[in-house]
Amino acid sequence: VGQPRNGDNRSSYVILDGNDDDGYSVHFQRVEYDFGQTAEKIYNIPDLDNFLGDRLRDGR
């Protein structure tokens, strides 16, 4: 979870499944959330650059 850079503004996380003997698989997950509300909170904090809120909205 963090600031997107790939144009997809959904939240993301990864699940690592497996073990050293059998190997591992990686599963990327995306979750919708109200990024607009989070961006508005950023815009309302004078010490934060609006660029941070824009990044959430734009996904880059």
Secondary structure, DSSP 4 states (H G I P E B T S, - for coil): -----SS--SEEEEEEEEETTTEEEEEEEEE---HHHHHHHHHT-TTS-HHHHHHHHHT-
